[in-house]
Amino acid sequence: MGTNSKSSHASYAIAPSDTAEAVEASGAGAPPDEQQLSDELVTAKTDLMVAMDNLDHIAAGGEEGNAGYPDLPEDPVERYEIFTEQIKAAKEAIETMKAEGASQEEIQAQLDALRAQSLEYLNSLSPEELQQIAAAKGFEHPALVGLSGTGQHPLVHWLDPYYDDPIPSKQKIQAAALQRYNQLLSGGTVGGMTLADLYQIEGTSLPSPGPAGTWTATPEQFEAAVTAWEAACQEVADAKGILDSEKLQNLLQAEKQVLTAQCPQMPDLEEIQAGYKVWTGDPLEIAKISTSTVLPLVQDAVAAGDMSLADAQHLKPREIVDLLRTGTAETEKEALKAKSQARQDQLAALDKALDVHSAAKPDLSSPLALPDLEGNPEAAAQVAEWATSTGELHTLQTDAQGWIHGVLQPASDISMGNPGLLTSHTVAPKALTNEFNAWAKEQKLGDLREVAEQMGMPDADKAARAHVTSFIASSFNPALDKEEINAKVAAAAAKKKTGPPAGVDNGLASDEAVKALQSKLITSGSSPSSAPASSTPSPSQAGGLTKEAKEAAALSMGASPEQAKKLAETPTPSPAAGSVPKAPVKPAPPGSFNAKVQALVANLQQVKATTQDVPARIDADVVGSWSFGPGKTANLGGTYAKSLHDAPDGSAWLFKADKDGGAIAHAESAASHALSLGGLPSVPVYVKNVEGKSGSVQPLLKDTHHFASEPQNWSQSEVDAIVRSHVGAWLVGDHDGHQANVLRTASGGLVRCDLGQAFKHYGQDQLALGYAPSGGGSYDPVHQKLYQAALSGGLGDGIKVNPAVAHPIIKNFEAIPDSQWRSMLHSTAHEGVKAGVHWVPTMRKAAAKKHGIPSAKVSSEQIAEAFLDHAVQRKQSLRESFTNFFVKELNMPTAASLKHGAK
């Protein structure tokens, strides 16, 4: 930020002198059997307590001086410096606690408290105090931010010492102030403020550029320079295809002539120059600039010492143009140089990680050669280092792919100079995990646990082999979640420790009844010609129903948690390929024990049939790093052009171009992600640029066909699946789920596809019978067809709508934190505003109402926030909305129990 404050404070102890003694005394009475803390941890906790106590004193305005604290200085800048010292001391103490083994929960709690304390103090300062402090810390023109007077003042974030200074969000605040300053210089106003008003606030006079790098011009000479600029600008604007380097050179030179001119006879010259600085960017924005365009300019700049060769090689053409322009602010130029250096550092780190990785995996085709752990005291550390470095290598390889193909230096040259980018050294997480698992099977569990413990696994000594192996592999395989693995280990350990309460029956039936149910479950789920089910799934059953999925299905059918666990232990046979899960030929009497068994079997089959045919969702960054093969046109109908491509593993994927520049792709990707979190089957969709076009990709499901049957032929399991799907459709505002967008998989399951209209009618849509904005007839969503058939007696005998099956899905969605939900939809909101999609006018009105301003003055940021607010409100009201729908629209008064979480 800078250090232009009035005074510097190397240290400023403001806590009462007896704090340390109090801390020591407090530890004297600790229970003798309590685990002894290290001296470093005790010291760190003491330092943290002192710092937090000092921060409380500062936030209170220093009014507790009579309680042993010295008085704080009156100057806001000096007081802020003391405040930042205490924040720094607290952060250092927390880092020491973390290094000394404090729990993650304690560390996070302390960080949250520190962040809250920092915000509390800064929010207590007046705008004038924030401006005074920011100016002292190097912020240029602080009076030009926070003009709206609503929400948190931007300088609160810029001054917040909890966050590092060079983060992008802080840089954007300074960039906004500089942009507004240029607007004032060009004769405009900002929030009613003129340039003269700003100088009065800042107490400065009109700045005049120094002589260095300038030239003295008469008004006529300046006018000639402007004429030359206009001609150069027009040449660039009229250019067809790739911009010629000579035309670019002429424009940059013309801009330099205009911006460096000194003309004493023109008192408003600086304001005029500010306008040309902005206008030069307009033709450059639309010009097609390639490496061939900038290469001659780079050669001249490097020869003249205006640019380093390293900077040029690691920047993209447009970034190079910004670095060469006279009109680019110095802060932006420094940021571009920092970006180039960061890319160079990334390559150096990549090579370092490759050295460790290749010691056990020389290249992609070589077998993995990790050392045996038994009897080798150094092997555990070697394996831990290899796994960690391999993960770093994979991350760096993925990140580098985002820029090496666009910078001045050819990607092939960068790869040859940095072997970690060569295809032969690419980390393939899935294949490498298979190799690692094969190696791990030959190692003793105790030795593997030692490796995992060295890598930070908290309960390695309690973890099973599968958990330990997955934890280690998660370092280089993004599809494996470390936190999820740790949670499973902790849950298993807790369950083993406590065991079931003696004499307590948590089920709704006796053990004998459960055994009978298990027997009937197997009998009802098998055909006379079926082979006996094996308790251990074969490799071909890898996509089958998991124990967790069985439990979820049982719970959705009304089983108690204890019964669901018992039932999940019983294997259920897979449906034959192409078969459709159906209700039993001879339904049992409604409400009978056999009827519940038959319904549970059908639901289990439906869930399994879907699960084994739909690929699980993987990390979007993994898909983002893939290069897809050349496409073939896919004539699948719909609004958007589609093509088929081969993924790196040879699987077929569908690419759907987005004519809205990516807004629809972001919406469809977010919708499919949301459905997966809710436990609903959905084809996973990812945002991706393919062959220079923005759009989305998704795996192609084999041997599927549209769900074309009529309601009278639907089974109870299919009806339940439609009800569950309706919950997710309403959450993401999708009303396009007609039968052509519901697929029956090869194993007979049902899965939604084509979520391109998700969120389209957000803020205008209705959870109501008959609501179908995409059209009627064959375009009615399947849930609308279901409810109409149910009310008119059009379902099969004994088939009915069961609101209870919506509960587990609603519960899953309710478990998503609001912050995570907003984060998931952030790109959907902002890209949608940028593209002006269907919901923008509705959210513009909502934002105008919220902020009490005319719709024309609503900003893009406010529209996006209104969208996110609506999304959160819809998630929070999901249970109440569906309760009202079932009770009022479908005339099902017993559904009122859904509002209270009834199962």
N, C-alpha and C positions, 0 to 999 in steps of 0.2 A: 504493500500500500504506500510505503514511503515513511519518512521519519521527520516531518517538518513541525513537530510539536514544540511547545515552548520549552519543555524540559524533559529530561530522561530520568527514568527510575530504574536503576539496576535491581533494587529490591525494596520492598516497602512492607515491613511486618506490621500488620494492624490488628492481629488477634491478641486477646489478653495474654499476659505473660504466663499465666498458670495453666494454659491449655495443655502443654506437653505433660506437666505433672499430673493433670487430671486424667489424661489418657493412660499414663503408666499405672495410676492408682486403679483405674477401672479394670485393668487386666489382672490385678493382684488376686481378685476374688474368683477367678475363673475356676470352674470345676476341675479337680485334679485329673479326671479321666478324659477331659476334652483334648482333642488333637492339638499338639503344640504348633503354633504358627511360626514361620521363619522370621528372623529379625528383619529381613528386607520387606516382608509382607506387612509386619506390624508398623514399620516406619512409613511404608507407602500409605497405609490406612490412616495413620496419624497425619501425614502431610495432606491427604485428601480432606480429612475432617477440618483441618485448619483453613485450607483454601476455601472450602464451602462455607465455613463460618465467616471468613472475611468477605466473601461474595454477598452473604446475607446482610452484612453490615453496610456494604457499599450500596446494595439495592435499597436499603432502608434510608439512604441519604446521609449516613454517618451520624444519625441522631443518638446513637447509643454511646457517644463518647464518654459519658459519665459512668459507663459500666466497664471501664478498663481499656477501651479502644481510643487511639489518638484521633484527633480531628482530621477529616479529609480535606484536601484543597478545594477551594471554591471553583477554580478553573475547570470547565468540563473536559478539556483535553487532558489535563494532568490526572484528573480523576479516572478518565477512560484508560489511561496508560496503566494505572494501578489495577484497574479491573481486568485488563488483558493479561497482566502478570499473574493474577490469581487464576484465571482460566487456564493459562499455560501450565501453572504449577499443578492444578487439579488434573489436567489431561496427562501430564507426566506421571503423576501418582497412580492414575488408573492404568496406564501402560505398565508400570512396575507391578501392580497387583496382578495384571493379566499374565505377565511373565513369571510371576511367583506362584501361579496355580489357582488364583481365585476363580470361582465358578463363572461360567458364561452369563448366568442369570444375574449375578451380582454386578458383573462388569457392565451389562446392558442397562441395569437399573441406575447405576451411577452415571453412565453417559447420558441417559434420558434426563436425570435430575440436573446435570450440568448444563445440558442444552436448554432446558426450561429456565434455569436461573439466568443464563446469558440473555435469552429473549426477554425475560421479565425486566431486566435492568435497561436494556436498549429501548424497549417499548415505553419505558417511563420517561425517556428524554423527549424534549420538545423538538419540533422540526428545526428550529434555529440552532439548538445545541447539536443535533445530528449533523447539520450543515457545517458548523464550526469545526467539529471533530474530523469530519470527512475531509474538509479542505486542508486541515493540518496534516492529515495522513496521505495527502497526494491526490485526492479525488478532484478532477477538473470540473468546475461549474456544478457544484452539488445542488444549487438552487433550481436546477432544471429537471430534477426527478422528484417524484412524490407530489406532483401538482394537483392530482385529483382530490387529495385529502381524505380518500376512503381506503380502508384496509391498512395493512401494515406498510409503513414507510419503506421504500426500497433501500434506503441507507441503513436501516436496521440490519438487513442481511449483509450488505457490503461491509459493515463495521463489525459483524459478529465474529469474534475471535475463535469461536468453537469450530468454524469452518476455515480451511486453508485459504490464503489470499488468492492464488491464481485460478481458482475453480471457474468454469465457464459462466455459471450463473452470476458471479460477481463481475466478470468482464462484460457481460451483457448490460449491466446497469450503467457502467461507465460509457459503453458504446452508445447507449440511448442518450445520455447527456451530451456527448460530443455531436451526435446527429442533430439534436435539437439546437445546439450552439451554431452549427453550420446553417441551420434553417434561419436562425436569427441574423446571422451574418449576410444571408442572401436577401434580407429585407422582410422576411416573414415574422410571424409572431408565434409564441408557444404558450398556450393557456392564457392568452391575453397579455403576455409579457413581451415587451420589445427588447431590442439589444441595449438600448439606453437604460431600461429598467433593470436589466441584469447587471450592468456595470455599476449601477447605483447600489444594488444589493451587495455586490461583491466589494464595493469601495475602490474600484479601479477605473482607470481612464481607458479610452480606446487604444487597443494594442497596435503597435506598428512593427512590421517585420524588420529584422535586422538586415544589414547589407550582405551578409554571407549568402552566396548562392542566388543573389537577385541581380536584376539589371534595371537601369534607369530608362524610362520610356516617356515620350511625349504622349499626349492623348491620341495623336494620329498614329503613332507607332503601336500603342496598345490596341487601337481599333484594327490595325492591320493584323496584329497577332490574333485577335478574335476572329477576323475573316478567315485566316489560315486554319484556325481551330474548327470553324464551321464547315469548311471544305473537307478537312480530314474526318470530321464526324460523319458527314454525309457519305463519304467513301466507305466507311465501315458499315454504316447502316444499309447501304445498297449492295454490299458484298454477297455473292452467292456461293454456297458451299463453304469449304474451309477458308477462314480468313487469311489473306496474304500477309506475310510478316512485314512487308514494306508499309502496308496500310496501317497496321497496328503501330509500327514505329513512328509513322507520321502523326498519328493521333496522340501518342504519349508525349512526343516532342512538342506538339502544339499545346497540349495541356500544360506542360512545364513552362512554356513561354508565357502563357496567360497568367499562371499562378505565381510566377516568380518576378513579375513586373513590378517596378516601383514608379509611381507617377504622382509627384507632389500636387499637381494641378487637379487630381481626382480624389477628393476627400472620402468618397464612398467606395473606393477601389476594393477594399477588403470584402465588403458585402457583395460586390459584383463577382469577385473571384470565387467566393464561396458558392455562388450559383453554378459557375462553370465546373467546379469540383464535383458537384452532384450530377450535373448533366452529362459529364463525360462517361459516367457509369451506364447511362441508358443504352447507347449502341453496343457497348461491350457486353451488356447483359444478354442480348439476343444474338450476338456474333458466335459463330462456330470456331472455337479456338482449340487448336491441337498442338502437339509437340512440335510439329513442323512450323507452326506459326511463331512460337516463342524461341525456338532454338537459336536463330541468328541474333536475337536481342540478348539472350543469355550469354552468348559468346562475347559480345561487346561489353556487357556489364561485368562479367568476370575479368576480362582483360583490363577494364578501367578500375577494378577494385570496388565496384558498387554492389557486388554480390559474390558470395563464396560459391565455389563449385559444389560443395556438399549441400548447401541450401538448395541450389538449383536442381540437383539430382533427386532430391527427396520431396519436391513439391509438385503439385499438379499444375498444368498450364495456366488455369485461371488464378491459382494462388501465386504463380510467378508474376503474372500481369499486375496483380494487386501489390506485390512487393516492389515492382518497378515504377509504379505510378507515383507521380509527384503528389497527386491528390489523396493518397492513402495516408491516414493518420499514423503517426509514429507508433502509437500503442498497438495498432493493428499490424504494422510491420514487425514489431517485436514478437507479437503472438504468432505470426507466420514462421518466423525464424525458430521460435520455440517448438512449433509443430514439426518442423524439419528435424530438429535435434531429437525430439521424442521418437521419431521414426528411426533415426540412426541408432538411438539407444535400444529400441525394440529389436533391431537386427542383431546388435551385439549380444543382447540377452538370449536371443534365439540360438545363436551359435554356441553360447555357453551351455544352454539346456541340451542342445544336440550332443555335445561331448559326453554328457552323462547318459543320455538315452541310448546312444549308439554303442556304448560299452556292452550292453546286453542285447541290443537289437540293431546290428550294423546297417541294415537297410530293410525296406518293406518286405522283400522276399526272403530274408534270412529268418531262421527260427529264433524264437526268444530263448536267450541263454542266461537266465538268472542263476546265481550261485545257490547251491543247496544250503539250507539254513542249519541243519543238524550238525553239531560239532564245530561250527564256524562262528566264533564270537563276533566277527566283523560283518557277517553276511546280513544281519537284520538291518543295520544302518545303511548298508549298500542298497538293499532292496527298497527301503523307505526313500532314500535319496533318488533312486531311479524312478519310482512311481511319481514322486513330486515333480521332478524335472521333466518327466514325460508329459505330465499334465500342463506344465508351463509351456512346453514346446508346442503342444496342441493348441493352446490358447493363443500363443504368439503367431503360429502359422495361420490360424483362422483370422486373427486381427489383421495380419499383413495382407491377406488376400483382399481386404477392403481398400487398399491404396496402391499396392505395387503395380497394378495394371493401369494406373492412371497418371503416374508421375513421369517426369521427363526421362529418367533413365529407364531403358527397356526392362521389362520384368525378367526377361531371360538373363540379362546381365546381372541384375540384382540376385537372382537365384544362383547363378554360377559363383558369385562372390560370397553367397551365404547359403551353404549346402542344406541348411535346415529347411529351405523353401523348395528344394528339389522334390519331385514326385517320389523318387526312390526313398526319401526320408519322411514322407507324410505319415503322421500318426493316424491310423484307422482305428478309432476307439472300439468298435464292435469286434473286429477281428482280433485286435490286440487283447481285449478282455477274454476272448475264448482261449487264446494262447496262455494268458496269465492264469486262468482258472485251471487249465490242464497242468501247469507247473505247480500250482498251489495244492492240487490233490495229492501230490507226492510229498508234501511237507507235513510235518507234525503241527497239530493245532496250536500247541504252546508256542512254537517258534513263530507261527503266523501272528499270533496275538501280540508277540513282542514287536513285530514290525508295525502292526496297527497302533500299538501304544506309542511308539516313537513318532507316529504320524498324527498323534493327537486324539485317538479314539478314547472317549472317556471311560467306557466300561469294557475295555478289551478283554479283561480276564473273565467276563461273564458271557461274552459273545460266542455264538455258535460259529462253526466253520464258514457257513454261507454268508453270515453277516460280516465276519472278518474279511473274507475274500472280497466281498462287494465293497466294503469300506475302502480297502486299499485301491481297488480298481476305479473307484469313483474319482480318484485324483486325476485320471486321464480319460474317463468316460463320462461326459456330461449327462448321459441318460440315467446315471445312478446318482441318487440324492443322499449325500452324507447325513444330513439332518434326519431324514426319514429313516435311514438305517440305524442311527443312534437311538431314535425314538423307539424303534421296534426292539432293540436290545434292552433298553431300559424297561419297556413294558413287560417283556418276557421275564426279566429278572425280578420285577416287582410281583408278577403273578406267581412265580415259583416260590418267592419268599413268603407271601401271605397265604396262598392257597384258598380254597373255598371255605366259607364260614361253616363251622360244624353245626349240623342239625338244622340248617336253613335250606328251604326249598324255594329257589327262585323261579322255577318253571311253572307252567300252567298244568302240567301233567306229570304223572309218576314216571320213574325210569322205565317201568314195564311198558307204559303207553308210548314213550319215546322209542323204545326198541321196536314196538309194533309199527310205529310210524315209519321207522327206518326200513323195516321189512316191506311195508306197503309202498314206500317211496321207490325202492329198487324194482319191485314187481310192477308197479304202475308205469315206471319209466322205461321198461324193456319190452321189446316185441318178442314173440316166440322164436324168431329166427336170430335174435341178437346173441352175440358172443358174450360170455360173462365179463363184466367190467373188472378191470384190474385196479387195485388200489394205488398203483404207481403209474402215473401217466407216461405214455411213451413219448419220444421226441416229436412224433407227428401230432401229439395232443398239446403242444406247448402253448397254443393260444386258447386252450380250453378254460372251463370255469374254475376259478381259484376258490380256495376255502372262504376268503373274504367275500367273494361275489355270491357264494352260496348263502352265507350268513345274511348279506344284504337282501337277497331275494326272499329268504325265510322271514326276515323282519317285515318286509313289505307285505307279506301275506298274513301278518298278525301274530306270528310266533313270538314268544318272549325271548329276550337275549340269551338265556340259558338254553332254551330249546333250540334256538338257531345255531348255537355253537355245536350242540350235539348232532343236529341234523347235518351240519356241514361236513362232519367227519365221514359221512356215508357217501361213497362214490356213486355218481349217476352216469349212466351210459350216454355216450355221444349220439345225437341223432344222425341217421344216415345222410350222406351227401345229397343235397337237393330236397331233403324232406322238409315239410312244413309242420311246426309244432301245432298239434290239435288237441282239443278237449277229448276226453275219453268217449268212445262210441256210446257207452251206456252211462250217462252221468249219474252220480250218486244223488240221493235226495239232498236238496239244498240245506246247508247248515250242518250236515252230518259229518262225522269224523272222516269217512271216506271222501266226501266232497272236498274237504280241506286238503287232504292228501293229494287228490288229483289236481286241484288248482295249484298247489305248491310245485308239483312235478312239472306242470305245464310252464309255470313261470321260470323254474330253473332251466328248463330246456330252452326257453326263449332267450334268457340272458346268456346262456352258454353259446347258443347258435349265433348270437350277435358278437359276443366277445371274441370267439375264435376266428372270425372272418374280418374284423375291423382292426387295422394296425393301431397299436397304442400311440398316443401322442408323445413326440420326442421334443427335445429342446429346439426352439426355433433357430438359435444360433448355429446348431449343427446343420440344419437344412440350409441355412443361409450360406454356409461355407461350401456347399456342394456345387459342382459344375454339372449341369444337365446336358445331355447329348442333343444333337439336332432334332428338331421337332417334325412331327407329321400331323397334318391337319386332322382334327377330330370332329366329325359331323355328329355332334351330340345335341344339337338344338340349343335354345337359350339365346340370351341377348348378346353375350360376349363371345368373341372368337376364342376357340380352344385348340390346343395341340397336344400331342402325346410325346413324352420325352423319356429317356432312360436315365435313371439315377446312377450314382457311382457304383452301387451294388447290383446293378442290372435290373432292378425292379422298374415297372412302368408307372409313370406319374403323369397327371393331367395338369397342363398350364392353362390358366384362364386369364387372358389379357384384360386390363382394366382401363377403359376409356376415360375414366375420371381421375387418372394420374395416380392411382393407388388407394384412393379413399375407400372404394368398395372392397378391395382386397384386405385392407386393415379391418373393416367391419366384419367380413366373413371369417377371417382368421380369429378375431376376438370372440365371435359367436361360437365357433367350434371349440375353442379353448374353454369358454364358459360352460358349455354343455358337458364337456369331459370332466370338469371339476364338480359338476352336479351329479355325476354318475350316469349320464345319459349317453347312449351310443351316437356317435357322430363322426363322419369322415374328417380326420384332422386336416386343417388347412393352414398354410403358411404364406406370408408375404414374401415375394421373390421377384427379382428382375431376371428375365430369361431372354436371351438374344436381343438385349437392348430395350425390352419392353417391360413396363411395370405391370404387376398382376399378382396372381396367387398360384401356388402349386399344391397338389394333394395326391396321395397315393391312389392308384386306380384299383378298385375292388374287382376281383375276378368273378365271373359266373353269377352276376346279379341280374335281377329284372325288377321292373316296377311293381309296386304293391297295388295290383289291379283288381283285386276281388271286391265284392260288394259287402256292405255291413252285415247282411244276414248270414254271411259265410265266415265272419270273423270269430276266432276262438276267444275265450276269456283272457288268455295270456296276451293276445294281440290287442284286445281292448284295453287291458291294463297298461301295455306298453305305450299306447296312444295317449292315455291320460297322463302318464309320466312325461311323455315328450311335450305335451301341451304346456306343462309348467316351464320347461326350458324355453319353449318358443315365445311365451309371453315375456319372460325375463329379458330376452334379447330382442323383443319387438319384431319377431319374424311371423308373418302371416301368409307365407308362400308355401306352406307345407302340404300342398296338394299331392295326390297319389303318385304323380310323375316324379316328385321330389322325395319320395319314400322308397327305399330299395329293400327288396327281400334278398338276403345274402345266400351264398351257396348252401349254408347249413340251415337256412330257414328263418334266420333272425330278421328283425326290422331295424333299419338305420336311416337317419335323415341325411340328405345331401343337398347341395346348392343352397347355401345360406346367404346368397348375395343380396337379398332384400332385408337382412337383419338391420334393425334400428331405423329402417326407412321411415316409418310412421310414428317414431317416438314422439310422445307428447300429444298426439292426436288420436292414437288408436284406443280401442276399447276391449276390455275383457268381457265380451257379451256374446250371447247366442246369435248366430247369423252374421257376425262381423267378419267380412272377407274382402279387404280393399283390393286384392289382386284380381277379383272377378268371381262370378258364381259358377255354378255347374261343375264342370270337370276341374275348375281351378279353386273350388272350395277346399280349405284345409281339411285333412282327414279328421281332425278332432271335431270340426263343425259337423261333418257327415255323421260321426259317431253320436254326438249329442242329439242331432235331429232324429236319427234312427232310434235312439233310446226312448225319446219322448213319443215317437209314433208307433212303437212296438215293432220296429224293423230289425231288431237284433235276433240272433238265434235263441232257441229255447234255453233258459237258465243263464243266459249271458246278460250281464248288467254292468253299469258304470259304478266303480268302487272308488269313492273319493279317498279312502284310506291309503291307496297306493301312491298318492301324491305326496304323502307326508315325508318319506325318506328323501325324496328329491328336494323338497322345500327345505328340509333340515340341512342338507348338504350345501345348498346355496346360502342359507342363513349363516353357515359357518365361515363363509368367505369374509375376511375383514373388509370394512369399507375402504380402507386405504389400498388394499390389494385390488379391489374391484375398480377403483378409480385409476390405478396404475395400469391395469389390463386394458382399459378403454381409453387411455390417454391419446394414443396415436389415432384411434378411431375418431375421437372428438376433434382433434386439431386438423387432421387430414380432411375430415368431412367439412369443416368450416372453410378450409382453403379451397376445396373443390366446389363449395356451394351445393351440397347434396340436399335431398328432399326435406330433411328435418331442420335445416338451418333457419328458415323464417319463423318456425314455431319457437325455437330456442332463443332467437333474437328477441321476440316478444317477451319471453319469460325473463331474460336478462334485463330488458328495459324496465320491466315491472319491479324486479328485485332491487335495481340500483336507482329507480326513480328518475330515469332519463329518457329522452325520446329514442325510438328505435334506431333512428339514423345515426345516433352518437354511440351506439353500443359497439365495443371493440370485439375483434375476433377472439381474444382471450376470454372475454366475458361470455360470448356465445358458447365456447367450448366448455367453460365451467358450468353453464346452465345445463348443458347436455349431461355432464358428469353428475351434477346434483340430481337430475331426474333419474339417472341410472341407479344411483344409491337409494333414492326414495322408493323406486320400484322393487329393488331387492328387499328392502326393509319391510315393505307392505305385502310381500308375496303371499304369506300365509293368510292374512286377513282378506286379500283380494280373492283368493281361490275359495275360501270359506263362503264369502258372499256370493260368488259365482255359482257354486254347487247348491247353496241353499235357495237363492232367489231366482237364478236363471233356470236351474234344472229341477227346482221344487223338491229338494232333498234335505229336509230339516235335520236329519241325523248327521249330516255333514258338518254341523256346527261344532262338533267335537274336534274337527281338524284345527280350529283356531287355537285350541289349547294344547296342540301337539299330541293328540290322541293317536294311538297306533292301531 
